[in-house]
Amino acid sequence: MTTLFNDKVYDILKWIGLIALPAIAWFVGQIGPVWGMPRVDAVVTTLNAAGTLLGVLIGVSTMNYNKRV
C-alpha cells in the first residue's frame, strides 16, 4: 500500500494543524491589538481556518487509511 507521506511528515502536519496554528492564532489575537497590528481579526480567522482545514484533511486521510488497513 502506498501512502502520500511518511509518518514523520504526518506527525508534523498534525502538530501544525492541531497545536501550532491555534496557538499562533491565540497569540496574534492577544498581542496584535497591543502592537497596533492591522486587521487582527482577519489574521486570527485565517489562522484558525487554516488549522481547521488541515485538521479535517488529516482526519479524513486517517479515516481512509484505517479503512484500508
N, C-alpha and C positions, 0 to 999 in steps of 0.2 A: 504494500500500500504506500502510495506517495503522499507526503504531506506538503503543505505550502511552505512551511518553515519549520526549523528545528525547535526543540523545547526551550532553548535559551532565548531565542527571538520571541517566542510565545510568552515566556515569563516577563520579558522586558516590556512588550506591548501591553500585557495585562497590568503590570505595575504602573505604566504611564497612564492608562485609561482609568484605573480604579483608585490610584493613590496620588500620582503626581499632578495630573490636570485638575482634579478637585482641590488639592492643596494650594496650587498656584492660583486658582480662581479665588479661593477664600483670601489668600494673601493680598492679591491685587485689589479685591473688594475692600480690604481693611486699610491698606496704605495708599491706594490710589487717590482718594479724596484728600488725604493729608498732604500729599505732594503735588496736588493740583493736576493730576493726570486727567487728560480729556477723555470723555466717553467711557468712564469706568464701567458703567452698567453694560455697555455693549461688549467690552472686553471680557467681563466676567461671564456674560451669557454665552459668548463664543467659546470660551474655555470649557464651560460646563457642557455645552452641546457637543464639542469635540470629544470630551471624556465619555459622555453618554453614548455617542456613536461608536467609539472604539470599544467600549464595554459590550454593547449589543452585538457588534460584529464578532467579537471574540466569543461571546456566549453562543451565538448561532453556530460558529465554526466548531466549538467544543461539542455542542449537541450533535451536529452532523458527524463529527469524528467518532463520538461514542456510539452512535447508531451503527457504524461500520465495524467497530471492534468487537 
